[in-house]
Amino acid sequence: MRNCHSWTVREEDGVKREIRVTKQASRWRFQSKRADATIWTYYTKPLAQDLSSFIEVLERKYQRRRAAHHDILLAQQMLAEVKAS
């Protein structure tokens, strides 16, 4: 089974943006799509804002035993790498 998480945020201009994250080979793969767009955008380096939101999503799922602690650590490591560069 794929490890997949998704959530929606509202951009500053009022348009909704859906973010999906899947785990592949011990790395998280981010993709997003605005409501007014037709194609998905795939990120090699995700936005720090999306990573922070993703960590919050994982922490809530971890409390309900729907996510592993190791997954949270991987996401925090990715956030540290993005902030460092």
KOLKOLNU-861094 format. One record per residue: residue number from 1; residue in three letters; chain; x, y, z of N, C-alpha, C in turn. Coordinates in nm, 2 decimals. Atoms other than C-alpha are relative to their C-alpha. Last residue first. Example, Ala and Ser with C-alpha at 12.3 -4.5 7.8 and 13.67 -1.06 7.14 Angstrom:
REM residues 2
num 2, residuo Ser, cadena A, nX -0.09, nY -0.11, nZ 0.00, caX 1.37, caY -0.11, caZ 0.71, cX -0.08, cY 0.11, cZ 0.08
num 1, residuo Ala, cadena A, nX 0.09, nY -0.12, nZ 0.00, caX 1.23, caY -0.45, caZ 0.78, cX 0.09, cY 0.12, cZ 0.00
This chain:
REM residues 85
num 85, residuo Ser, cadena A, nX -0.04, nY -0.04, nZ 0.14, caX 1.98, caY 2.55, caZ 0.13, cX -0.06, cY 0.13, cZ -0.05
num 84, residuo Ala, cadena A, nX -0.14, nY -0.02, nZ 0.00, caX 1.97, caY 2.50, caZ 0.51, cX 0.05, cY 0.05, cZ -0.14
num 83, residuo Lys, cadena A, nX -0.03, nY -0.13, nZ -0.07, caX 1.59, caY 2.56, caZ 0.53, cX 0.15, cY 0.02, cZ -0.01
num 82, residuo Val, cadena A, nX 0.06, nY -0.11, nZ 0.08, caX 1.53, caY 2.28, caZ 0.27, cX 0.04, cY 0.14, cZ 0.06
num 81, residuo Glu, cadena A, nX -0.08, nY -0.01, nZ 0.12, caX 1.76, caY 2.04, caZ 0.44, cX -0.04, cY 0.12, cZ -0.08
num 80, residuo Ala, cadena A, nX -0.13, nY -0.05, nZ -0.03, caX 1.60, caY 2.10, caZ 0.78, cX 0.09, cY 0.02, cZ -0.12
num 79, residuo Leu, cadena A, nX 0.02, nY -0.14, nZ -0.03, caX 1.26, caY 2.05, caZ 0.63, cX 0.13, cY 0.07, cZ 0.04
num 78, residuo Met, cadena A, nX 0.02, nY -0.07, nZ 0.13, caX 1.37, caY 1.72, caZ 0.47, cX -0.02, cY 0.15, cZ 0.03
num 77, residuo Gln, cadena A, nX -0.14, nY 0.00, nZ 0.07, caX 1.50, caY 1.60, caZ 0.81, cX -0.01, cY 0.08, cZ -0.13
num 76, residuo Gln, cadena A, nX -0.07, nY -0.11, nZ -0.07, caX 1.16, caY 1.70, caZ 0.97, cX 0.15, cY 0.01, cZ -0.05
num 75, residuo Ala, cadena A, nX 0.06, nY -0.12, nZ 0.05, caX 0.98, caY 1.49, caZ 0.70, cX 0.08, cY 0.12, cZ 0.07
num 74, residuo Leu, cadena A, nX -0.04, nY -0.02, nZ 0.14, caX 1.20, caY 1.19, caZ 0.76, cX -0.04, cY 0.14, cZ -0.05
num 73, residuo Leu, cadena A, nX -0.14, nY -0.03, nZ 0.00, caX 1.15, caY 1.22, caZ 1.14, cX 0.06, cY 0.03, cZ -0.14
num 72, residuo Ile, cadena A, nX -0.01, nY -0.13, nZ -0.05, caX 0.77, caY 1.23, caZ 1.10, cX 0.15, cY 0.05, cZ 0.00
num 71, residuo Asp, cadena A, nX 0.04, nY -0.09, nZ 0.11, caX 0.79, caY 0.92, caZ 0.88, cX 0.01, cY 0.15, cZ 0.04
num 70, residuo His, cadena A, nX -0.11, nY -0.01, nZ 0.09, caX 0.99, caY 0.74, caZ 1.15, cX -0.03, cY 0.09, cZ -0.12
num 69, residuo His, cadena A, nX -0.09, nY -0.10, nZ -0.06, caX 0.72, caY 0.81, caZ 1.40, cX 0.11, cY 0.03, cZ -0.10
num 68, residuo Ala, cadena A, nX -0.11, nY 0.05, nZ -0.08, caX 0.48, caY 0.61, caZ 1.18, cX 0.08, cY 0.12, cZ 0.05
num 67, residuo Ala, cadena A, nX -0.13, nY -0.03, nZ 0.05, caX 0.14, caY 0.73, caZ 1.07, cX 0.11, cY -0.04, cZ 0.09
num 66, residuo Arg, cadena A, nX 0.01, nY 0.02, nZ 0.15, caX -0.22, caY 0.62, caZ 1.12, cX 0.13, cY 0.04, cZ -0.07
num 65, residuo Arg, cadena A, nX -0.07, nY 0.12, nZ 0.04, caX -0.18, caY 0.56, caZ 1.50, cX -0.02, cY -0.03, cZ -0.15
num 64, residuo Arg, cadena A, nX 0.11, nY 0.09, nZ 0.03, caX -0.44, caY 0.84, caZ 1.58, cX 0.06, cY -0.14, cZ -0.05
num 63, residuo Gln, cadena A, nX 0.07, nY 0.01, nZ -0.13, caX -0.16, caY 1.05, caZ 1.75, cX -0.12, cY -0.10, cZ -0.02
num 62, residuo Tyr, cadena A, nX -0.08, nY 0.09, nZ -0.09, caX 0.06, caY 0.97, caZ 1.44, cX -0.08, cY -0.01, cZ 0.14
num 61, residuo Lys, cadena A, nX 0.02, nY 0.14, nZ 0.04, caX -0.21, caY 1.11, caZ 1.21, cX 0.07, cY -0.09, cZ 0.10
num 60, residuo Arg, cadena A, nX 0.14, nY 0.03, nZ -0.03, caX -0.21, caY 1.45, caZ 1.39, cX -0.03, cY -0.15, cZ -0.03
num 59, residuo Glu, cadena A, nX 0.02, nY 0.01, nZ -0.14, caX 0.17, caY 1.45, caZ 1.38, cX -0.14, cY -0.03, cZ 0.05
num 58, residuo Leu, cadena A, nX -0.05, nY 0.13, nZ -0.05, caX 0.17, caY 1.36, caZ 1.01, cX -0.01, cY -0.01, cZ 0.15
num 57, residuo Val, cadena A, nX 0.09, nY 0.10, nZ 0.05, caX -0.06, caY 1.65, caZ 0.92, cX 0.05, cY -0.14, cZ 0.06
num 56, residuo Glu, cadena A, nX 0.12, nY -0.01, nZ -0.09, caX 0.15, caY 1.89, caZ 1.13, cX -0.10, cY -0.11, cZ -0.03
num 55, residuo Ile, cadena A, nX -0.04, nY 0.05, nZ -0.13, caX 0.47, caY 1.77, caZ 0.95, cX -0.12, cY 0.00, cZ 0.10
num 54, residuo Phe, cadena A, nX 0.00, nY 0.14, nZ 0.01, caX 0.29, caY 1.82, caZ 0.62, cX 0.04, cY -0.06, cZ 0.13
num 53, residuo Ser, cadena A, nX 0.13, nY 0.05, nZ 0.00, caX 0.21, caY 2.18, caZ 0.70, cX -0.01, cY -0.15, cZ 0.00
num 52, residuo Ser, cadena A, nX 0.05, nY -0.03, nZ -0.13, caX 0.57, caY 2.25, caZ 0.78, cX -0.14, cY -0.05, cZ 0.02
num 51, residuo Leu, cadena A, nX -0.06, nY 0.10, nZ -0.09, caX 0.68, caY 2.08, caZ 0.46, cX -0.05, cY 0.02, cZ 0.14
num 50, residuo Asp, cadena A, nX 0.07, nY 0.13, nZ 0.02, caX 0.43, caY 2.28, caZ 0.26, cX 0.06, cY -0.11, cZ 0.09
num 49, residuo Gln, cadena A, nX 0.14, nY -0.02, nZ -0.06, caX 0.56, caY 2.61, caZ 0.41, cX -0.08, cY -0.13, cZ -0.02
num 48, residuo Ala, cadena A, nX -0.01, nY 0.01, nZ -0.14, caX 0.92, caY 2.50, caZ 0.34, cX -0.14, cY 0.01, cZ 0.07
num 47, residuo Leu, cadena A, nX 0.00, nY -0.13, nZ -0.07, caX 0.83, caY 2.45, caZ -0.03, cX 0.01, cY -0.02, cZ 0.15
num 46, residuo Pro, cadena A, nX 0.13, nY -0.05, nZ -0.04, caX 0.92, caY 2.11, caZ -0.17, cX 0.02, cY 0.14, cZ 0.07
num 45, residuo Lys, cadena A, nX -0.02, nY -0.06, nZ -0.14, caX 1.25, caY 2.05, caZ -0.34, cX -0.13, cY 0.06, cZ 0.04
num 44, residuo Thr, cadena A, nX -0.12, nY 0.07, nZ -0.03, caX 1.21, caY 1.82, caZ -0.65, cX 0.04, cY 0.04, cZ 0.14
num 43, residuo Tyr, cadena A, nX -0.11, nY -0.07, nZ -0.06, caX 0.85, caY 1.94, caZ -0.67, cX 0.12, cY -0.09, cZ 0.03
num 42, residuo Tyr, cadena A, nX -0.08, nY 0.09, nZ -0.08, caX 0.58, caY 1.81, caZ -0.90, cX 0.13, cY 0.07, cZ 0.05
num 41, residuo Thr, cadena A, nX -0.14, nY -0.05, nZ 0.00, caX 0.32, caY 2.05, caZ -1.03, cX 0.07, cY -0.10, cZ 0.10
num 40, residuo Trp, cadena A, nX -0.07, nY 0.00, nZ -0.13, caX -0.01, caY 1.89, caZ -1.13, cX 0.14, cY 0.05, cZ -0.01
num 39, residuo Ile, cadena A, nX -0.10, nY 0.10, nZ -0.02, caX -0.20, caY 1.99, caZ -1.44, cX 0.06, cY 0.01, cZ 0.14
num 38, residuo Thr, cadena A, nX 0.04, nY 0.13, nZ 0.05, caX -0.53, caY 2.16, caZ -1.51, cX 0.11, cY -0.11, cZ 0.02
num 37, residuo Ala, cadena A, nX -0.10, nY 0.07, nZ 0.09, caX -0.49, caY 2.47, caZ -1.31, cX -0.05, cY -0.13, cZ -0.04
num 36, residuo Asp, cadena A, nX 0.01, nY -0.06, nZ 0.13, caX -0.77, caY 2.69, caZ -1.15, cX 0.10, cY -0.05, cZ -0.10
num 35, residuo Ala, cadena A, nX 0.13, nY 0.03, nZ 0.05, caX -0.81, caY 2.47, caZ -0.85, cX -0.02, cY 0.06, cZ -0.14
num 34, residuo Arg, cadena A, nX 0.10, nY -0.10, nZ -0.03, caX -0.44, caY 2.48, caZ -0.79, cX -0.13, cY -0.03, cZ -0.06
num 33, residuo Lys, cadena A, nX 0.08, nY -0.05, nZ 0.12, caX -0.25, caY 2.16, caZ -0.81, cX -0.09, cY 0.10, cZ 0.06
num 32, residuo Ser, cadena A, nX 0.11, nY -0.08, nZ -0.03, caX 0.03, caY 2.02, caZ -0.59, cX -0.07, cY 0.05, cZ -0.12
num 31, residuo Gln, cadena A, nX 0.06, nY -0.05, nZ 0.12, caX 0.29, caY 1.75, caZ -0.58, cX -0.12, cY 0.09, cZ 0.04
num 30, residuo Phe, cadena A, nX 0.10, nY -0.10, nZ -0.01, caX 0.54, caY 1.64, caZ -0.32, cX -0.06, cY 0.04, cZ -0.13
num 29, residuo Arg, cadena A, nX 0.02, nY -0.06, nZ 0.13, caX 0.74, caY 1.32, caZ -0.31, cX -0.12, cY 0.09, cZ 0.01
num 28, residuo Trp, cadena A, nX 0.14, nY -0.05, nZ 0.02, caX 0.86, caY 1.21, caZ 0.03, cX 0.00, cY 0.08, cZ -0.13
num 27, residuo Arg, cadena A, nX 0.00, nY -0.14, nZ 0.02, caX 1.18, caY 1.00, caZ 0.05, cX -0.15, cY 0.04, cZ -0.03
num 26, residuo Ser, cadena A, nX -0.04, nY -0.08, nZ -0.12, caX 1.24, caY 0.66, caZ 0.19, cX 0.01, cY 0.15, cZ -0.02
num 25, residuo Ala, cadena A, nX -0.14, nY 0.03, nZ -0.02, caX 1.22, caY 0.49, caZ -0.16, cX 0.05, cY 0.09, cZ 0.12
num 24, residuo Gln, cadena A, nX -0.07, nY 0.09, nZ 0.09, caX 0.89, caY 0.65, caZ -0.24, cX 0.14, cY -0.01, cZ 0.03
num 23, residuo Lys, cadena A, nX -0.13, nY 0.05, nZ -0.04, caX 0.65, caY 0.81, caZ 0.01, cX 0.05, cY -0.10, cZ -0.10
num 22, residuo Thr, cadena A, nX -0.01, nY 0.14, nZ -0.01, caX 0.36, caY 1.01, caZ -0.13, cX 0.14, cY -0.04, cZ 0.03
num 21, residuo Val, cadena A, nX -0.13, nY 0.04, nZ -0.04, caX 0.26, caY 1.37, caZ -0.06, cX 0.00, cY -0.15, cZ 0.00
num 20, residuo Arg, cadena A, nX -0.01, nY 0.15, nZ -0.03, caX -0.04, caY 1.54, caZ -0.21, cX 0.15, cY -0.03, cZ 0.02
num 19, residuo Ile, cadena A, nX -0.13, nY 0.05, nZ -0.01, caX -0.12, caY 1.91, caZ -0.19, cX 0.00, cY -0.14, cZ 0.03
num 18, residuo Glu, cadena A, nX -0.01, nY 0.14, nZ -0.06, caX -0.44, caY 2.06, caZ -0.31, cX 0.14, cY -0.04, cZ 0.00
num 17, residuo Arg, cadena A, nX -0.11, nY 0.08, nZ 0.05, caX -0.45, caY 2.44, caZ -0.37, cX 0.00, cY -0.13, cZ 0.07
num 16, residuo Lys, cadena A, nX -0.05, nY 0.12, nZ -0.08, caX -0.76, caY 2.65, caZ -0.32, cX 0.11, cY -0.07, cZ -0.08
num 15, residuo Val, cadena A, nX 0.01, nY 0.13, nZ 0.07, caX -0.78, caY 2.99, caZ -0.48, cX 0.05, cY -0.11, cZ 0.08
num 14, residuo Gly, cadena A, nX 0.13, nY 0.07, nZ -0.02, caX -0.84, caY 3.29, caZ -0.26, cX -0.02, cY -0.13, cZ -0.07
num 13, residuo Asp, cadena A, nX 0.10, nY -0.06, nZ 0.09, caX -0.56, caY 3.52, caZ -0.38, cX -0.13, cY -0.07, cZ 0.00
num 12, residuo Glu, cadena A, nX 0.03, nY -0.13, nZ -0.03, caX -0.36, caY 3.44, caZ -0.07, cX -0.10, cY 0.07, cZ -0.09
num 11, residuo Glu, cadena A, nX -0.11, nY -0.09, nZ 0.03, caX -0.38, caY 3.07, caZ -0.13, cX -0.04, cY 0.14, cZ 0.04
num 10, residuo Arg, cadena A, nX 0.04, nY -0.11, nZ 0.08, caX -0.63, caY 2.84, caZ 0.04, cX 0.11, cY 0.10, cZ -0.01
num 9, residuo Val, cadena A, nX -0.03, nY -0.13, nZ -0.06, caX -0.49, caY 2.51, caZ 0.16, cX -0.06, cY 0.11, cZ -0.09
num 8, residuo Thr, cadena A, nX 0.03, nY -0.12, nZ 0.08, caX -0.60, caY 2.16, caZ 0.09, cX 0.03, cY 0.12, cZ 0.08
num 7, residuo Trp, cadena A, nX 0.07, nY -0.11, nZ -0.07, caX -0.47, caY 1.83, caZ 0.23, cX -0.02, cY 0.12, cZ -0.10
num 6, residuo Ser, cadena A, nX 0.05, nY -0.12, nZ 0.08, caX -0.33, caY 1.50, caZ 0.10, cX -0.07, cY 0.10, cZ 0.09
num 5, residuo His, cadena A, nX 0.07, nY -0.10, nZ -0.08, caX -0.13, caY 1.21, caZ 0.24, cX -0.04, cY 0.11, cZ -0.09
num 4, residuo Cys, cadena A, nX 0.05, nY -0.12, nZ 0.06, caX -0.02, caY 0.89, caZ 0.07, cX -0.07, cY 0.09, cZ 0.09
num 3, residuo Asn, cadena A, nX 0.01, nY -0.09, nZ -0.11, caX 0.19, caY 0.59, caZ 0.19, cX -0.03, cY 0.14, cZ -0.06
num 2, residuo Arg, cadena A, nX -0.07, nY -0.13, nZ 0.01, caX 0.12, caY 0.35, caZ -0.09, cX -0.02, cY 0.08, cZ 0.13
num 1, residuo Met, cadena A, nX 0.08, nY -0.12, nZ 0.00, caX 0.00, caY 0.00, caZ 0.00, cX 0.09, cY 0.12, cZ 0.00
